[in-house]
Amino acid sequence: MPSFSSPLIRGRLLRRYKRFFADVELLDGPMKGQVVVAHCANTGTMKTCSDPGSIVYLTWNPDPKRKLKYTWELTEIPGDENPGQNRVGLIGVNTARPNAIVAEAIAAGQIPELRGYASLRREAVISRESRCDILLDRDGTGIEICVIEVKNATLKLGDDIAFPDAVTARGLKHLHELSQLASEGVRSVMFFLVNRPDGEVFRAAHEIDPKYAKALREAAACGVEIMAWRADTALTHAGIGSEVKVQLD
């Protein structure tokens, strides 16, 4: 399973602002009580996983080239919001991580529908204008391939987990590209990593982005495979857990 680059540091979220910044009060260690600015790699609204006062976990990178040494990785769900479990749950909010989690799970054969490919490449070029998150090749010849896009799903709407949490022109573009590939006979997969422990069903957030919801249904009709799997996240690592039911209606 992919591990974090450094031991996680526990803090309390004070605020998120200007999309990429978060003020966090450190709760442990020699800097306990100090407020630091953490980098937020998530470009969405982070609704339902960024409430002020939430317990969050950061990694620290001393690279002198980095302006912000801390990165926001996880948000904690209190026990009473995580039914059926005796411990708190964790939401993976760093959108730089899901591709590695999914790629490693595929390579390890943990996703049955995606087994049997000889090679796996990340950030592979598929056209003059586009790259895909993961490209699988059955025998290395480039004849039988599978194009995969990965999205991090953290929004909780009622009892469902949904995507996106904000209108996404980029996500819409990816769906249209997958639909085109599928119509040309190329196996195409839209893979949603449900990066929180609660919620039984995954669906499109039509309340937030109706165009995306419509495009997801159309992509499925074109032959794009819609997959959703839950992340298995701990304070030391994050991997793949179990498949989540997808609801397209």
Buried (B, 14 or more C-beta within 10 A) or exposed (E): BBEBEBEBBBBBBBEBEEEBBBBBBBBEEEBEEEEBBBBBBBEBBBBBBBEEEBBBBBBBEEEEEEEBBBBBBBBBBEEEBBEEEEEBBBBBBBBEBBBBBBBBBBBEEBBEEBEEBEBBBBEBEBEEEEEBBBBBBBEEEEEBBBBBBBBBBBBBBEEBBBBBBBBBEEBBEBBBBBBBBBEEEBBBBBBBBBBBBBBEBBBBBBEBBEBBBBBBBEBBEBBBBBBBBBBBBEBEEBBBBEBBEBBEE
